């Protein structure tokens, strides 16, 4: 029981942890994008280098960044996040026993 006299639901711990992971991924994405977009894109356009016909700042921040983020999200969803039931704990057992 917690201080309110209610049982602690471990699903909230999982949800909190997974929300922090999502925030970390979003923060990483913003840092990646900003770093490449403004780091490489702060030069004069005449000084740009190109990757596959795109300015390097655009390629690394938008195209490669998208691919990296899709890969990271896939890995996190596949191997880190847990499946958590939405129903209350023990509710199904009580319904089965009463039927």
Secondary structure as GFF3:
##gff-version 3
##sequence-region A 1 99
A	DSSP	alpha_helix	10	40	.	.	.	ID=ss1
A	DSSP	three_ten_helix	45	47	.	.	.	ID=ss2
A	DSSP	beta_strand	50	51	.	.	.	ID=ss3
A	DSSP	beta_strand	54	55	.	.	.	ID=ss4
A	DSSP	alpha_helix	56	58	.	.	.	ID=ss5
A	DSSP	pi_helix	59	64	.	.	.	ID=ss6
A	DSSP	alpha_helix	65	79	.	.	.	ID=ss7
A	DSSP	alpha_helix	91	98	.	.	.	ID=ss8
###
